[in-house]
């Protein structure tokens, strides 16, 4: 039943981007989107259009079929990986591409041996379409083995994101891929190089690592997760122990042209500072939010990228004269540097890819200039980016109370001999057999405490949440169904390493901290960092009916319970979507677990 696949050849085909092979955006019928005018898209729609109010419906539906299979493989760095789970035999899985305003239909065929799956479309707001958000135990029952499920959604946003399993820590086995929805951009460029994921890679299965991390470690605290065995750039890298195995990913530019590169971090634990030796770059989108590039702060030399985050950047290619004056060989390291604290992952090496230039004097040698180590950003993502489409937050609606304060703790359950992360004093534990939307379908208004459901008052226009972290471990917090605005947070601590004494917790002080909050077009995205021993305030508009997770995107942490469910406009959910679509898949799931003793039961939060 297991298969052994060498995916090196497949990855080599994907590894090198060049001016010859990368796809510039093809000019569409009635489209004004050209290298000299990327802000325009089509008649009446451009970068200033508020997609929450207007979408250029195309009348098209694009179709994809993803087959999920399981087996032992020889990975891209030449090392055996146990129990990989891959879409269509590749890592990452196929890129789902559509235009702004298309409908997208994705059919998932689950050929795993003993596991269900649920596929989440990260960052897509799924307006009035919560039933397609793809979270087992929340919006659906898992898809059982040898079963099929189709997801249908509108490309109402545009930009770069990704899809992944939302079934325990399963995506750490390789169950993920990129999404590109073509649309306008806030800066011009010549060539779109496509997506460029950078992520941790483990030779053990995610299930094995999760079992280790759940067990109490020294002094009853959590077991520190093992470092990744490698860091992959666009699905490949050399083997850190033997660089003759595997290969570096290469991004190839033509001198003088401008390139768009779509970065995303699909790691389970590893965050990093991205940089390119000898190059600055301009950020044009954070997650799926276009940002105003007239602000000089959008041109940077390095960029902290948390787990789950995406950044679209523009790289201005050097001229041949500039390349010659650099004193190198026309090749430059692309680095993913770990903050020295070890708070947001740990990897003992210098993971890198290569940016090269295609011109007559070019060589294919390794870069010879290391460049400067980027600033240690202390696991803190920037909140300086300002969205093109303005969202001001009414200060008059802001208040903090016990109701909207969510403390984050570590808990050691000695009876179970497991460590849990709690938020609002609960470690979430969903039921795969009865997702929250099934309660709504059946008009059941009570559910287990362990579901960790927070119902948003229907009369509120904005929902504000203060998250206070009682641990020194920072967390990348991700919200489904919304972009949130980052109203404020405490600064990242200048702290010692993980082995040192606890730093004091910094609580939000309304008297001292309210003046630091930003209500005028704050940074907006769907993932941001909760500082260690600090606080974060986010807000979103209460206008999308459904059950939406808000969770840490470190796979180990959400599997250990660090999540809540926001239940939004509960009474409108059945009006906006057909919840009877849950029935057949839930019946298939129940039938599977009733008749298949080898089935692997849930031993974590389920999400």
Secondary structure, DSSP 8 states (H G I E B T S, - for coil): ----EE-HHHHHHHHEE-TTTS------TTB--BTTBTTEEETTEETT--TTT-----S-EEEEEEEEEEEEEE-TTS-EEEEEEEETTBSSEEEEEEETT-EEEEEEEE--SS--B-EEEET---TT-GGGS--BTTTB--B-TTEEEEEEEE--S-EEEEEEE-STTGGGGT-EEEEEEE---SS--SEEEEEEEEEEE-SS-HHHHHHHHHSB-GGGSB------SEEEETTB-EETTEEEEE---EEEE-TT-EEEEEEE---SS--EEEEETTB-EEEEEETTEEB-TTSGGGEESEEEE-TT-EEEEEEE---HHHHHHTTS-SEEEEEEE--TT-TT---SS--EEEEEE-STT----------------TT-------BSS-----GGG----STTEEEEEEEEETTTTEEEEEETTB-----SSS-HHHHHHTT-----GGG-EEE--TT-SEEEEEEEE-SSS-EEEEESS--EEEEEE--------TTS---------HHHHGGG---SS--EESEEEE-TTSEEEEEEES---EEEEEEE-SHHHHHTT-EEEEEESGGGHHHHS-GGGHHHHHHHHHHHHHH-TT-----S---
